[in-house]
Amino acid sequence: MLNSSTQSLSATALTDALMHSTQGYVRANPASAAQFIKATEAMPGGNTRSVLYYAPFPLTIVKGKEARLWDADGHEYRDFIAEFSAGIYGHSNPVIRSAIDAALDGGINLSGHNLIEAELAAAVCERFPTVERVRFTNSGTEANLLVLAVAKVFTKRQKIVVFKGGYHGGVLSFGSGPNPVNVPHDFLFANYNDLSSVERLFEQHGRDIAAVLVEPMQGASGCIVGQPDFLRGVRELCTRFGALLAFDEVMTSRLAPGGMQEKLGIHADLTSLGKYIGGGMSFGAFGGRQEIMAQFDPRAEGALAHAGTFNNNVMTMAAGVTGLRELYTPQAAIRLNARGDQLRDTLNEVFAAAGVAMRFIGLGSLMNLQSTDQNIRSVDDLAGLEHRLKDLYFFHLVEAGVYLARRGYLTLSLPLSEEDISHFVRATRSFVERYRALLPTSR
């Protein structure tokens, strides 16, 4: 164990290394810095999407093609963030683009039903068997808002169980519990991967709980994997007390041909889906059991209203159908996630071989670096970790021409090549070699 003076020296060395890498970043990116300053004149902090900001300023990306990005200073990057999982097809995929161009020939919004929306709906229901009926939205946030609304109406109950560390959209974010921008539902907070905490809530409020909203893997909190026994236990509690189980599969639906529900053999009553299913366009969807979704049937008296000018816009409908039918087929999903599992294992072998206590966690094509080699079951397990190590890793990889999220989150897209993967591994190995003295040591 390090004594206090050694810990102090280590912290100082990490501070110095991070300052040095930050200074190099600033020198290398003057155009991005200038664009950021310009943006602050019209937007608070130069930002309209919080996750994209990082100090000292974010890169301004000016172009993307396949699995490549270029910033305002002309640097080229291998794209390992892929629009935070939405960009599974890469940038300007020619098949997707052709489908959009063809759809545009007939008009963007047609003020009525069009020929493509039912085709995309059928493709979604075929891919995800628990989704017997589906409706489209413009984001995963909107999809989850409607999931909660329909659950409350269907059950005639008011309380919603959510999990600390959960993220279900911009106004349904529970990274550390209550959030002042969240919608004002009557939320009950449980601990992820802790079935007893859910049982206690059902014992106290069981007949008032409308739904449990849960991610099979908490993506935004660091790719914390839901344990199968935990998720099955939640399913059993919902069934026993008459509550609805809502799986947020905006991110995890890409992890298997039929999403994580298929992989786990757990059937949710309601499911939310996200942008990659719309071909990477502005898109969300929610669906589930027919009798629940029938509440939106406009032919029925007292049907629930669900508006949205762009819910069925032809660009998204065409891109979505083409993506699911031709590109992200069940076979492609299996291959991409096998690549992700292999990459995660290889990266972790790099850390382990050097005796470094850092690991990537996650499933398939979604993963996140953590500055520990211990098991992570909830956000509480991340408390006290030295997260500045992930900052150092980010700046090192940017310098090496690799772009990922500042928090160490990465996703794989279809156009990534084997050479791209190898380059990423080499960049990680050079990070370990460069900063070995600053990295935590495995026990």
Summary of the structure (lengths in Angstrom):
residues: 443
radius of gyration: 22.4
end to end distance: 9.8
largest distance: 73.0
contacts: 1517
relative contact order: 0.15
helix: 47%
strand: 17%
